[in-house]
């Protein structure tokens, strides 16, 4: 695949994720955002992403507390031994 990606697409993986999500939207009835010579949803979605017509974003950054909660699973005080063992298995 020798296509040029829009500047905000940082990897082929993200390109595939965006194109597949957009193709799924079209298969469920969404209208194409561009006109090309094919009606195949995957091809149209890839062209839309390549031409920077698909709006996407990472969303807001998590706060430090939320990020720490995501990265560190700490059992609550007073949790029984089974809960503590399950929390350790997550790491």
PDB file of N, CA, C and O in Angstrom:
ATOM      1  N   UNK A   1       0.853  -1.167   0.000  1.00  0.00           N
ATOM      2  CA  UNK A   1       0.000   0.000   0.000  1.00  0.00           C
ATOM      3  C   UNK A   1       0.900   1.231   0.000  1.00  0.00           C
ATOM      4  O   UNK A   1       1.654   1.466   0.944  1.00  0.00           O
ATOM      5  N   UNK A   2       0.809   1.991  -1.046  1.00  0.00           N
ATOM      6  CA  UNK A   2       1.697   3.135  -1.205  1.00  0.00           C
ATOM      7  C   UNK A   2       0.923   4.444  -1.137  1.00  0.00           C
ATOM      8  O   UNK A   2       1.314   5.433  -1.758  1.00  0.00           O
ATOM      9  N   UNK A   3      -0.170   4.454  -0.385  1.00  0.00           N
ATOM     10  CA  UNK A   3      -0.981   5.657  -0.295  1.00  0.00           C
ATOM     11  C   UNK A   3      -0.378   6.613   0.723  1.00  0.00           C
ATOM     12  O   UNK A   3       0.264   6.190   1.684  1.00  0.00           O
ATOM     13  N   UNK A   4      -0.584   7.874   0.507  1.00  0.00           N
ATOM     14  CA  UNK A   4      -0.156   8.892   1.461  1.00  0.00           C
ATOM     15  C   UNK A   4      -1.290   9.114   2.452  1.00  0.00           C
ATOM     16  O   UNK A   4      -2.455   9.228   2.070  1.00  0.00           O
ATOM     17  N   UNK A   5      -0.936   9.174   3.718  1.00  0.00           N
ATOM     18  CA  UNK A   5      -1.933   9.402   4.755  1.00  0.00           C
ATOM     19  C   UNK A   5      -1.983  10.887   5.102  1.00  0.00           C
ATOM     20  O   UNK A   5      -0.994  11.602   4.941  1.00  0.00           O
ATOM     21  N   UNK A   6      -3.135  11.343   5.576  1.00  0.00           N
ATOM     22  CA  UNK A   6      -3.173  12.714   6.098  1.00  0.00           C
ATOM     23  C   UNK A   6      -2.182  12.848   7.258  1.00  0.00           C
ATOM     24  O   UNK A   6      -1.850  11.859   7.912  1.00  0.00           O
ATOM     25  N   UNK A   7      -1.726  14.036   7.503  1.00  0.00           N
ATOM     26  CA  UNK A   7      -0.702  14.272   8.516  1.00  0.00           C
ATOM     27  C   UNK A   7      -1.119  13.780   9.903  1.00  0.00           C
ATOM     28  O   UNK A   7      -0.274  13.332  10.678  1.00  0.00           O
ATOM     29  N   UNK A   8      -2.410  13.861  10.223  1.00  0.00           N
ATOM     30  CA  UNK A   8      -2.830  13.463  11.570  1.00  0.00           C
ATOM     31  C   UNK A   8      -2.997  11.955  11.735  1.00  0.00           C
ATOM     32  O   UNK A   8      -3.245  11.498  12.850  1.00  0.00           O
ATOM     33  N   UNK A   9      -2.870  11.169  10.672  1.00  0.00           N
ATOM     34  CA  UNK A   9      -2.890   9.706  10.776  1.00  0.00           C
ATOM     35  C   UNK A   9      -1.453   9.278  11.069  1.00  0.00           C
ATOM     36  O   UNK A   9      -0.572   9.442  10.225  1.00  0.00           O
ATOM     37  N   UNK A  10      -1.216   8.736  12.250  1.00  0.00           N
ATOM     38  CA  UNK A  10       0.151   8.476  12.683  1.00  0.00           C
ATOM     39  C   UNK A  10       0.677   7.080  12.361  1.00  0.00           C
ATOM     40  O   UNK A  10       1.862   6.817  12.565  1.00  0.00           O
ATOM     41  N   UNK A  11      -0.177   6.171  11.860  1.00  0.00           N
ATOM     42  CA  UNK A  11       0.303   4.827  11.563  1.00  0.00           C
ATOM     43  C   UNK A  11      -0.659   4.102  10.632  1.00  0.00           C
ATOM     44  O   UNK A  11      -1.810   4.507  10.472  1.00  0.00           O
ATOM     45  N   UNK A  12      -0.175   3.025  10.020  1.00  0.00           N
ATOM     46  CA  UNK A  12      -1.034   2.193   9.179  1.00  0.00           C
ATOM     47  C   UNK A  12      -2.130   1.547  10.017  1.00  0.00           C
ATOM     48  O   UNK A  12      -3.253   1.359   9.549  1.00  0.00           O
ATOM     49  N   UNK A  13      -1.799   1.213  11.244  1.00  0.00           N
ATOM     50  CA  UNK A  13      -2.777   0.599  12.140  1.00  0.00           C
ATOM     51  C   UNK A  13      -3.966   1.536  12.354  1.00  0.00           C
ATOM     52  O   UNK A  13      -5.115   1.103  12.265  1.00  0.00           O
ATOM     53  N   UNK A  14      -3.706   2.799  12.632  1.00  0.00           N
ATOM     54  CA  UNK A  14      -4.784   3.764  12.832  1.00  0.00           C
ATOM     55  C   UNK A  14      -5.582   3.938  11.546  1.00  0.00           C
ATOM     56  O   UNK A  14      -6.807   4.050  11.587  1.00  0.00           O
ATOM     57  N   UNK A  15      -4.892   3.961  10.399  1.00  0.00           N
ATOM     58  CA  UNK A  15      -5.559   4.072   9.107  1.00  0.00           C
ATOM     59  C   UNK A  15      -6.556   2.924   8.928  1.00  0.00           C
ATOM     60  O   UNK A  15      -7.696   3.146   8.519  1.00  0.00           O
ATOM     61  N   UNK A  16      -6.128   1.710   9.233  1.00  0.00           N
ATOM     62  CA  UNK A  16      -6.998   0.537   9.095  1.00  0.00           C
ATOM     63  C   UNK A  16      -8.176   0.629  10.060  1.00  0.00           C
ATOM     64  O   UNK A  16      -9.308   0.329   9.679  1.00  0.00           O
ATOM     65  N   UNK A  17      -7.928   1.037  11.300  1.00  0.00           N
ATOM     66  CA  UNK A  17      -9.013   1.174  12.273  1.00  0.00           C
ATOM     67  C   UNK A  17     -10.056   2.190  11.808  1.00  0.00           C
ATOM     68  O   UNK A  17     -11.258   1.931  11.878  1.00  0.00           O
ATOM     69  N   UNK A  18      -9.597   3.327  11.342  1.00  0.00           N
ATOM     70  CA  UNK A  18     -10.517   4.372  10.894  1.00  0.00           C
ATOM     71  C   UNK A  18     -11.305   3.930   9.663  1.00  0.00           C
ATOM     72  O   UNK A  18     -12.518   4.129   9.589  1.00  0.00           O
ATOM     73  N   UNK A  19     -10.609   3.331   8.701  1.00  0.00           N
ATOM     74  CA  UNK A  19     -11.281   2.898   7.475  1.00  0.00           C
ATOM     75  C   UNK A  19     -12.290   1.791   7.764  1.00  0.00           C
ATOM     76  O   UNK A  19     -13.379   1.783   7.190  1.00  0.00           O
ATOM     77  N   UNK A  20     -11.942   0.868   8.639  1.00  0.00           N
ATOM     78  CA  UNK A  20     -12.880  -0.220   8.934  1.00  0.00           C
ATOM     79  C   UNK A  20     -14.105   0.289   9.691  1.00  0.00           C
ATOM     80  O   UNK A  20     -15.224  -0.160   9.443  1.00  0.00           O
ATOM     81  N   UNK A  21     -13.891   1.227  10.615  1.00  0.00           N
ATOM     82  CA  UNK A  21     -15.030   1.794  11.349  1.00  0.00           C
ATOM     83  C   UNK A  21     -15.933   2.579  10.398  1.00  0.00           C
ATOM     84  O   UNK A  21     -17.158   2.504  10.497  1.00  0.00           O
ATOM     85  N   UNK A  22     -15.335   3.323   9.487  1.00  0.00           N
ATOM     86  CA  UNK A  22     -16.122   4.098   8.530  1.00  0.00           C
ATOM     87  C   UNK A  22     -16.866   3.177   7.560  1.00  0.00           C
ATOM     88  O   UNK A  22     -18.022   3.438   7.228  1.00  0.00           O
ATOM     89  N   UNK A  23     -16.214   2.103   7.102  1.00  0.00           N
ATOM     90  CA  UNK A  23     -16.867   1.143   6.204  1.00  0.00           C
ATOM     91  C   UNK A  23     -18.071   0.506   6.895  1.00  0.00           C
ATOM     92  O   UNK A  23     -19.113   0.300   6.272  1.00  0.00           O
ATOM     93  N   UNK A  24     -17.924   0.199   8.172  1.00  0.00           N
ATOM     94  CA  UNK A  24     -19.044  -0.371   8.924  1.00  0.00           C
ATOM     95  C   UNK A  24     -20.206   0.612   8.994  1.00  0.00           C
ATOM     96  O   UNK A  24     -21.364   0.215   8.871  1.00  0.00           O
ATOM     97  N   UNK A  25     -19.905   1.887   9.190  1.00  0.00           N
ATOM     98  CA  UNK A  25     -20.961   2.898   9.204  1.00  0.00           C
ATOM     99  C   UNK A  25     -21.712   2.910   7.876  1.00  0.00           C
ATOM    100  O   UNK A  25     -22.941   2.984   7.852  1.00  0.00           O
ATOM    101  N   UNK A  26     -20.972   2.837   6.772  1.00  0.00           N
ATOM    102  CA  UNK A  26     -21.615   2.854   5.458  1.00  0.00           C
ATOM    103  C   UNK A  26     -22.436   1.594   5.215  1.00  0.00           C
ATOM    104  O   UNK A  26     -23.487   1.656   4.578  1.00  0.00           O
ATOM    105  N   UNK A  27     -21.973   0.461   5.710  1.00  0.00           N
ATOM    106  CA  UNK A  27     -22.737  -0.781   5.554  1.00  0.00           C
ATOM    107  C   UNK A  27     -24.042  -0.715   6.345  1.00  0.00           C
ATOM    108  O   UNK A  27     -25.000  -1.421   6.029  1.00  0.00           O
ATOM    109  N   UNK A  28     -24.076   0.129   7.367  1.00  0.00           N
ATOM    110  CA  UNK A  28     -25.291   0.300   8.169  1.00  0.00           C
ATOM    111  C   UNK A  28     -26.171   1.434   7.650  1.00  0.00           C
ATOM    112  O   UNK A  28     -27.213   1.725   8.238  1.00  0.00           O
ATOM    113  N   UNK A  29     -25.765   2.079   6.554  1.00  0.00           N
ATOM    114  CA  UNK A  29     -26.626   3.075   5.938  1.00  0.00           C
ATOM    115  C   UNK A  29     -26.084   4.477   5.818  1.00  0.00           C
ATOM    116  O   UNK A  29     -26.745   5.326   5.221  1.00  0.00           O
ATOM    117  N   UNK A  30     -24.906   4.764   6.359  1.00  0.00           N
ATOM    118  CA  UNK A  30     -24.342   6.114   6.237  1.00  0.00           C
ATOM    119  C   UNK A  30     -23.995   6.399   4.776  1.00  0.00           C
ATOM    120  O   UNK A  30     -23.617   5.498   4.027  1.00  0.00           O
ATOM    121  N   UNK A  31     -24.129   7.641   4.393  1.00  0.00           N
ATOM    122  CA  UNK A  31     -23.834   8.036   3.013  1.00  0.00           C
ATOM    123  C   UNK A  31     -22.340   8.339   2.867  1.00  0.00           C
ATOM    124  O   UNK A  31     -21.709   8.863   3.786  1.00  0.00           O
ATOM    125  N   UNK A  32     -21.785   8.001   1.697  1.00  0.00           N
ATOM    126  CA  UNK A  32     -20.369   8.323   1.454  1.00  0.00           C
ATOM    127  C   UNK A  32     -20.126   9.829   1.488  1.00  0.00           C
ATOM    128  O   UNK A  32     -20.996  10.618   1.118  1.00  0.00           O
ATOM    129  N   UNK A  33     -18.945  10.210   1.933  1.00  0.00           N
ATOM    130  CA  UNK A  33     -18.570  11.621   2.016  1.00  0.00           C
ATOM    131  C   UNK A  33     -17.886  12.112   0.745  1.00  0.00           C
ATOM    132  O   UNK A  33     -17.727  13.317   0.553  1.00  0.00           O
ATOM    133  N   UNK A  34     -17.478  11.178  -0.132  1.00  0.00           N
ATOM    134  CA  UNK A  34     -16.856  11.533  -1.402  1.00  0.00           C
ATOM    135  C   UNK A  34     -17.479  10.674  -2.499  1.00  0.00           C
ATOM    136  O   UNK A  34     -18.138   9.673  -2.217  1.00  0.00           O
ATOM    137  N   UNK A  35     -17.267  11.071  -3.735  1.00  0.00           N
ATOM    138  CA  UNK A  35     -17.765  10.307  -4.871  1.00  0.00           C
ATOM    139  C   UNK A  35     -16.573   9.710  -5.609  1.00  0.00           C
ATOM    140  O   UNK A  35     -15.693  10.435  -6.073  1.00  0.00           O
ATOM    141  N   UNK A  36     -16.549   8.371  -5.716  1.00  0.00           N
ATOM    142  CA  UNK A  36     -15.512   7.697  -6.493  1.00  0.00           C
ATOM    143  C   UNK A  36     -16.186   6.661  -7.376  1.00  0.00           C
ATOM    144  O   UNK A  36     -17.405   6.497  -7.316  1.00  0.00           O
ATOM    145  N   UNK A  37     -15.411   5.961  -8.193  1.00  0.00           N
ATOM    146  CA  UNK A  37     -15.940   5.056  -9.202  1.00  0.00           C
ATOM    147  C   UNK A  37     -16.455   3.724  -8.667  1.00  0.00           C
ATOM    148  O   UNK A  37     -16.899   2.887  -9.452  1.00  0.00           O
ATOM    149  N   UNK A  38     -16.410   3.510  -7.390  1.00  0.00           N
ATOM    150  CA  UNK A  38     -16.878   2.238  -6.828  1.00  0.00           C
ATOM    151  C   UNK A  38     -17.892   2.495  -5.724  1.00  0.00           C
ATOM    152  O   UNK A  38     -17.966   3.592  -5.172  1.00  0.00           O
ATOM    153  N   UNK A  39     -18.659   1.482  -5.415  1.00  0.00           N
ATOM    154  CA  UNK A  39     -19.617   1.596  -4.313  1.00  0.00           C
ATOM    155  C   UNK A  39     -19.245   0.669  -3.160  1.00  0.00           C
ATOM    156  O   UNK A  39     -19.987   0.570  -2.182  1.00  0.00           O
ATOM    157  N   UNK A  40     -18.100  -0.013  -3.265  1.00  0.00           N
ATOM    158  CA  UNK A  40     -17.670  -0.911  -2.189  1.00  0.00           C
ATOM    159  C   UNK A  40     -17.354  -0.084  -0.945  1.00  0.00           C
ATOM    160  O   UNK A  40     -16.527   0.826  -1.003  1.00  0.00           O
ATOM    161  N   UNK A  41     -18.004  -0.390   0.181  1.00  0.00           N
ATOM    162  CA  UNK A  41     -17.804   0.420   1.391  1.00  0.00           C
ATOM    163  C   UNK A  41     -16.355   0.498   1.854  1.00  0.00           C
ATOM    164  O   UNK A  41     -15.913   1.557   2.301  1.00  0.00           O
ATOM    165  N   UNK A  42     -15.605  -0.599   1.757  1.00  0.00           N
ATOM    166  CA  UNK A  42     -14.218  -0.554   2.234  1.00  0.00           C
ATOM    167  C   UNK A  42     -13.362   0.360   1.369  1.00  0.00           C
ATOM    168  O   UNK A  42     -12.535   1.107   1.892  1.00  0.00           O
ATOM    169  N   UNK A  43     -13.547   0.312   0.069  1.00  0.00           N
ATOM    170  CA  UNK A  43     -12.768   1.157  -0.837  1.00  0.00           C
ATOM    171  C   UNK A  43     -13.136   2.627  -0.660  1.00  0.00           C
ATOM    172  O   UNK A  43     -12.261   3.492  -0.642  1.00  0.00           O
ATOM    173  N   UNK A  44     -14.421   2.905  -0.531  1.00  0.00           N
ATOM    174  CA  UNK A  44     -14.870   4.280  -0.323  1.00  0.00           C
ATOM    175  C   UNK A  44     -14.332   4.798   1.019  1.00  0.00           C
ATOM    176  O   UNK A  44     -13.862   5.933   1.102  1.00  0.00           O
ATOM    177  N   UNK A  45     -14.401   3.966   2.065  1.00  0.00           N
ATOM    178  CA  UNK A  45     -13.915   4.373   3.388  1.00  0.00           C
ATOM    179  C   UNK A  45     -12.420   4.667   3.356  1.00  0.00           C
ATOM    180  O   UNK A  45     -11.970   5.647   3.949  1.00  0.00           O
ATOM    181  N   UNK A  46     -11.651   3.833   2.673  1.00  0.00           N
ATOM    182  CA  UNK A  46     -10.210   4.071   2.564  1.00  0.00           C
ATOM    183  C   UNK A  46      -9.937   5.396   1.854  1.00  0.00           C
ATOM    184  O   UNK A  46      -9.050   6.149   2.257  1.00  0.00           O
ATOM    185  N   UNK A  47     -10.699   5.679   0.799  1.00  0.00           N
ATOM    186  CA  UNK A  47     -10.523   6.947   0.082  1.00  0.00           C
ATOM    187  C   UNK A  47     -10.902   8.130   0.971  1.00  0.00           C
ATOM    188  O   UNK A  47     -10.231   9.162   0.949  1.00  0.00           O
ATOM    189  N   UNK A  48     -11.968   7.988   1.746  1.00  0.00           N
ATOM    190  CA  UNK A  48     -12.373   9.067   2.652  1.00  0.00           C
ATOM    191  C   UNK A  48     -11.296   9.363   3.683  1.00  0.00           C
ATOM    192  O   UNK A  48     -11.006  10.525   3.965  1.00  0.00           O
ATOM    193  N   UNK A  49     -10.703   8.316   4.245  1.00  0.00           N
ATOM    194  CA  UNK A  49      -9.642   8.512   5.242  1.00  0.00           C
ATOM    195  C   UNK A  49      -8.422   9.145   4.578  1.00  0.00           C
ATOM    196  O   UNK A  49      -7.815  10.061   5.134  1.00  0.00           O
ATOM    197  N   UNK A  50      -8.064   8.661   3.395  1.00  0.00           N
ATOM    198  CA  UNK A  50      -6.906   9.196   2.681  1.00  0.00           C
ATOM    199  C   UNK A  50      -7.085  10.672   2.346  1.00  0.00           C
ATOM    200  O   UNK A  50      -6.125  11.441   2.391  1.00  0.00           O
ATOM    201  N   UNK A  51      -8.310  11.068   2.009  1.00  0.00           N
ATOM    202  CA  UNK A  51      -8.587  12.468   1.669  1.00  0.00           C
ATOM    203  C   UNK A  51      -8.976  13.306   2.894  1.00  0.00           C
ATOM    204  O   UNK A  51      -9.481  14.420   2.759  1.00  0.00           O
ATOM    205  N   UNK A  52      -8.737  12.759   4.077  1.00  0.00           N
ATOM    206  CA  UNK A  52      -8.947  13.466   5.346  1.00  0.00           C
ATOM    207  C   UNK A  52     -10.390  13.954   5.512  1.00  0.00           C
ATOM    208  O   UNK A  52     -10.630  15.067   5.981  1.00  0.00           O
ATOM    209  N   UNK A  53     -11.342  13.107   5.123  1.00  0.00           N
ATOM    210  CA  UNK A  53     -12.760  13.451   5.249  1.00  0.00           C
ATOM    211  C   UNK A  53     -13.398  12.832   6.487  1.00  0.00           C
ATOM    212  O   UNK A  53     -14.527  13.176   6.835  1.00  0.00           O
ATOM    213  N   UNK A  54     -12.687  11.922   7.160  1.00  0.00           N
ATOM    214  CA  UNK A  54     -13.222  11.245   8.347  1.00  0.00           C
ATOM    215  C   UNK A  54     -12.710  11.974   9.575  1.00  0.00           C
ATOM    216  O   UNK A  54     -11.503  12.057   9.804  1.00  0.00           O
ATOM    217  N   UNK A  55     -13.641  12.503  10.365  1.00  0.00           N
ATOM    218  CA  UNK A  55     -13.271  13.242  11.561  1.00  0.00           C
ATOM    219  C   UNK A  55     -13.072  12.255  12.709  1.00  0.00           C
ATOM    220  O   UNK A  55     -13.922  11.395  12.942  1.00  0.00           O
ATOM    221  N   UNK A  56     -11.983  12.371  13.409  1.00  0.00           N
ATOM    222  CA  UNK A  56     -11.710  11.498  14.547  1.00  0.00           C
ATOM    223  C   UNK A  56     -10.800  12.245  15.512  1.00  0.00           C
ATOM    224  O   UNK A  56     -10.213  13.273  15.174  1.00  0.00           O
ATOM    225  N   UNK A  57     -10.698  11.711  16.705  1.00  0.00           N
ATOM    226  CA  UNK A  57      -9.821  12.317  17.702  1.00  0.00           C
ATOM    227  C   UNK A  57      -9.553  11.329  18.819  1.00  0.00           C
ATOM    228  O   UNK A  57     -10.259  10.332  18.974  1.00  0.00           O
ATOM    229  N   UNK A  58      -8.544  11.618  19.574  1.00  0.00           N
ATOM    230  CA  UNK A  58      -8.205  10.769  20.708  1.00  0.00           C
ATOM    231  C   UNK A  58      -9.161  10.978  21.873  1.00  0.00           C
ATOM    232  O   UNK A  58      -9.290  10.104  22.731  1.00  0.00           O
ATOM    233  N   UNK A  59      -9.815  12.095  21.913  1.00  0.00           N
ATOM    234  CA  UNK A  59     -10.647  12.433  23.051  1.00  0.00           C
ATOM    235  C   UNK A  59      -9.826  13.190  24.069  1.00  0.00           C
ATOM    236  O   UNK A  59      -8.627  13.393  23.877  1.00  0.00           O
ATOM    237  N   UNK A  60     -10.458  13.608  25.147  1.00  0.00           N
ATOM    238  CA  UNK A  60      -9.729  14.390  26.151  1.00  0.00           C
ATOM    239  C   UNK A  60      -8.695  13.532  26.880  1.00  0.00           C
ATOM    240  O   UNK A  60      -8.881  12.327  27.052  1.00  0.00           O
ATOM    241  N   UNK A  61      -7.628  14.158  27.297  1.00  0.00           N
ATOM    242  CA  UNK A  61      -6.600  13.452  28.058  1.00  0.00           C
ATOM    243  C   UNK A  61      -7.138  13.110  29.439  1.00  0.00           C
ATOM    244  O   UNK A  61      -7.833  13.921  30.051  1.00  0.00           O
ATOM    245  N   UNK A  62      -6.821  11.912  29.938  1.00  0.00           N
ATOM    246  CA  UNK A  62      -7.276  11.578  31.287  1.00  0.00           C
ATOM    247  C   UNK A  62      -6.490  12.384  32.318  1.00  0.00           C
ATOM    248  O   UNK A  62      -5.337  12.751  32.090  1.00  0.00           O
ATOM    249  N   UNK A  63      -7.125  12.648  33.440  1.00  0.00           N
ATOM    250  CA  UNK A  63      -6.413  13.352  34.505  1.00  0.00           C
ATOM    251  C   UNK A  63      -5.386  12.386  35.092  1.00  0.00           C
ATOM    252  O   UNK A  63      -5.463  11.181  34.854  1.00  0.00           O
ATOM    253  N   UNK A  64      -4.440  12.899  35.845  1.00  0.00           N
ATOM    254  CA  UNK A  64      -3.404  12.049  36.441  1.00  0.00           C
ATOM    255  C   UNK A  64      -4.019  10.991  37.345  1.00  0.00           C
ATOM    256  O   UNK A  64      -3.568   9.845  37.342  1.00  0.00           O
ATOM    257  N   UNK A  65      -5.047  11.351  38.125  1.00  0.00           N
ATOM    258  CA  UNK A  65      -5.677  10.387  39.017  1.00  0.00           C
ATOM    259  C   UNK A  65      -6.329   9.260  38.229  1.00  0.00           C
ATOM    260  O   UNK A  65      -6.202   8.092  38.596  1.00  0.00           O
ATOM    261  N   UNK A  66      -7.032   9.602  37.140  1.00  0.00           N
ATOM    262  CA  UNK A  66      -7.662   8.573  36.322  1.00  0.00           C
ATOM    263  C   UNK A  66      -6.619   7.674  35.697  1.00  0.00           C
ATOM    264  O   UNK A  66      -6.798   6.457  35.638  1.00  0.00           O
ATOM    265  N   UNK A  67      -5.519   8.269  35.225  1.00  0.00           N
ATOM    266  CA  UNK A  67      -4.457   7.491  34.604  1.00  0.00           C
ATOM    267  C   UNK A  67      -3.832   6.536  35.613  1.00  0.00           C
ATOM    268  O   UNK A  67      -3.563   5.382  35.282  1.00  0.00           O
ATOM    269  N   UNK A  68      -3.599   6.997  36.833  1.00  0.00           N
ATOM    270  CA  UNK A  68      -3.035   6.136  37.861  1.00  0.00           C
ATOM    271  C   UNK A  68      -3.992   5.006  38.198  1.00  0.00           C
ATOM    272  O   UNK A  68      -3.559   3.879  38.438  1.00  0.00           O
ATOM    273  N   UNK A  69      -5.292   5.293  38.219  1.00  0.00           N
ATOM    274  CA  UNK A  69      -6.272   4.250  38.502  1.00  0.00           C
ATOM    275  C   UNK A  69      -6.264   3.189  37.407  1.00  0.00           C
ATOM    276  O   UNK A  69      -6.432   2.002  37.687  1.00  0.00           O
ATOM    277  N   UNK A  70      -6.071   3.613  36.165  1.00  0.00           N
ATOM    278  CA  UNK A  70      -6.042   2.670  35.056  1.00  0.00           C
ATOM    279  C   UNK A  70      -4.793   1.801  35.133  1.00  0.00           C
ATOM    280  O   UNK A  70      -4.862   0.592  34.909  1.00  0.00           O
ATOM    281  N   UNK A  71      -3.655   2.409  35.449  1.00  0.00           N
ATOM    282  CA  UNK A  71      -2.390   1.696  35.438  1.00  0.00           C
ATOM    283  C   UNK A  71      -2.136   0.874  36.700  1.00  0.00           C
ATOM    284  O   UNK A  71      -1.454  -0.149  36.628  1.00  0.00           O
ATOM    285  N   UNK A  72      -2.655   1.282  37.834  1.00  0.00           N
ATOM    286  CA  UNK A  72      -2.405   0.588  39.103  1.00  0.00           C
ATOM    287  C   UNK A  72      -3.713   0.067  39.677  1.00  0.00           C
ATOM    288  O   UNK A  72      -4.561   0.846  40.111  1.00  0.00           O
ATOM    289  N   UNK A  73      -3.871  -1.235  39.679  1.00  0.00           N
ATOM    290  CA  UNK A  73      -5.055  -1.832  40.283  1.00  0.00           C
ATOM    291  C   UNK A  73      -4.679  -2.183  41.713  1.00  0.00           C
ATOM    292  O   UNK A  73      -3.914  -3.117  41.951  1.00  0.00           O
ATOM    293  N   UNK A  74      -5.219  -1.432  42.661  1.00  0.00           N
ATOM    294  CA  UNK A  74      -4.908  -1.618  44.075  1.00  0.00           C
ATOM    295  C   UNK A  74      -6.180  -2.092  44.762  1.00  0.00           C
ATOM    296  O   UNK A  74      -7.228  -1.460  44.628  1.00  0.00           O
ATOM    297  N   UNK A  75      -6.099  -3.217  45.509  1.00  0.00           N
ATOM    298  CA  UNK A  75      -7.301  -3.675  46.199  1.00  0.00           C
ATOM    299  C   UNK A  75      -7.735  -2.670  47.257  1.00  0.00           C
ATOM    300  O   UNK A  75      -6.904  -2.005  47.875  1.00  0.00           O
ATOM    301  N   UNK A  76      -9.017  -2.569  47.453  1.00  0.00           N
ATOM    302  CA  UNK A  76      -9.554  -1.650  48.448  1.00  0.00           C
ATOM    303  C   UNK A  76      -9.204  -2.125  49.847  1.00  0.00           C
ATOM    304  O   UNK A  76      -8.985  -3.316  50.073  1.00  0.00           O
ATOM    305  N   UNK A  77      -9.153  -1.185  50.787  1.00  0.00           N
ATOM    306  CA  UNK A  77      -8.893  -1.544  52.174  1.00  0.00           C
ATOM    307  C   UNK A  77     -10.022  -2.427  52.671  1.00  0.00           C
ATOM    308  O   UNK A  77     -11.193  -2.170  52.394  1.00  0.00           O
ATOM    309  N   UNK A  78      -9.665  -3.464  53.404  1.00  0.00           N
ATOM    310  CA  UNK A  78     -10.669  -4.358  53.960  1.00  0.00           C
ATOM    311  C   UNK A  78     -11.132  -5.417  52.974  1.00  0.00           C
ATOM    312  O   UNK A  78     -12.031  -6.197  53.290  1.00  0.00           O
ATOM    313  N   UNK A  79     -10.532  -5.463  51.771  1.00  0.00           N
ATOM    314  CA  UNK A  79     -10.922  -6.496  50.806  1.00  0.00           C
ATOM    315  C   UNK A  79     -10.406  -7.841  51.303  1.00  0.00           C
ATOM    316  O   UNK A  79      -9.333  -7.920  51.901  1.00  0.00           O
ATOM    317  N   UNK A  80     -11.166  -8.883  51.056  1.00  0.00           N
ATOM    318  CA  UNK A  80     -10.713 -10.193  51.515  1.00  0.00           C
ATOM    319  C   UNK A  80      -9.569 -10.701  50.637  1.00  0.00           C
ATOM    320  O   UNK A  80      -9.257 -10.104  49.607  1.00  0.00           O
ATOM    321  N   UNK A  81      -8.946 -11.810  51.053  1.00  0.00           N
ATOM    322  CA  UNK A  81      -7.755 -12.317  50.384  1.00  0.00           C
ATOM    323  C   UNK A  81      -8.002 -12.686  48.924  1.00  0.00           C
ATOM    324  O   UNK A  81      -7.108 -12.508  48.097  1.00  0.00           O
ATOM    325  N   UNK A  82      -9.190 -13.197  48.578  1.00  0.00           N
ATOM    326  CA  UNK A  82      -9.481 -13.556  47.192  1.00  0.00           C
ATOM    327  C   UNK A  82      -9.430 -12.333  46.288  1.00  0.00           C
ATOM    328  O   UNK A  82      -8.878 -12.394  45.190  1.00  0.00           O
ATOM    329  N   UNK A  83      -9.998 -11.231  46.741  1.00  0.00           N
ATOM    330  CA  UNK A  83      -9.973  -9.999  45.949  1.00  0.00           C
ATOM    331  C   UNK A  83      -8.539  -9.518  45.760  1.00  0.00           C
ATOM    332  O   UNK A  83      -8.193  -9.057  44.672  1.00  0.00           O
ATOM    333  N   UNK A  84      -7.706  -9.610  46.771  1.00  0.00           N
ATOM    334  CA  UNK A  84      -6.314  -9.185  46.684  1.00  0.00           C
ATOM    335  C   UNK A  84      -5.564 -10.052  45.684  1.00  0.00           C
ATOM    336  O   UNK A  84      -4.765  -9.541  44.899  1.00  0.00           O
ATOM    337  N   UNK A  85      -5.816 -11.370  45.705  1.00  0.00           N
ATOM    338  CA  UNK A  85      -5.157 -12.267  44.759  1.00  0.00           C
ATOM    339  C   UNK A  85      -5.590 -11.965  43.331  1.00  0.00           C
ATOM    340  O   UNK A  85      -4.761 -11.989  42.422  1.00  0.00           O
ATOM    341  N   UNK A  86      -6.872 -11.681  43.115  1.00  0.00           N
ATOM    342  CA  UNK A  86      -7.356 -11.345  41.774  1.00  0.00           C
ATOM    343  C   UNK A  86      -6.709 -10.064  41.273  1.00  0.00           C
ATOM    344  O   UNK A  86      -6.354  -9.973  40.097  1.00  0.00           O
ATOM    345  N   UNK A  87      -6.550  -9.078  42.138  1.00  0.00           N
ATOM    346  CA  UNK A  87      -5.926  -7.827  41.751  1.00  0.00           C
ATOM    347  C   UNK A  87      -4.484  -8.035  41.357  1.00  0.00           C
ATOM    348  O   UNK A  87      -4.005  -7.400  40.417  1.00  0.00           O
ATOM    349  N   UNK A  88      -3.769  -8.922  42.064  1.00  0.00           N
ATOM    350  CA  UNK A  88      -2.377  -9.194  41.738  1.00  0.00           C
ATOM    351  C   UNK A  88      -2.266  -9.906  40.412  1.00  0.00           C
ATOM    352  O   UNK A  88      -1.291  -9.692  39.691  1.00  0.00           O
ATOM    353  N   UNK A  89      -3.239 -10.760  40.051  1.00  0.00           N
ATOM    354  CA  UNK A  89      -3.216 -11.471  38.793  1.00  0.00           C
ATOM    355  C   UNK A  89      -3.369 -10.527  37.609  1.00  0.00           C
ATOM    356  O   UNK A  89      -2.900 -10.844  36.516  1.00  0.00           O
ATOM    357  N   UNK A  90      -4.005  -9.391  37.793  1.00  0.00           N
ATOM    358  CA  UNK A  90      -4.214  -8.422  36.723  1.00  0.00           C
ATOM    359  C   UNK A  90      -2.888  -7.850  36.268  1.00  0.00           C
ATOM    360  O   UNK A  90      -2.701  -7.582  35.082  1.00  0.00           O
ATOM    361  N   UNK A  91      -1.956  -7.658  37.207  1.00  0.00           N
ATOM    362  CA  UNK A  91      -0.643  -7.074  36.847  1.00  0.00           C
ATOM    363  C   UNK A  91       0.056  -8.032  36.003  1.00  0.00           C
ATOM    364  O   UNK A  91       1.179  -7.771  35.572  1.00  0.00           O
TER     365      UNK A  91
END
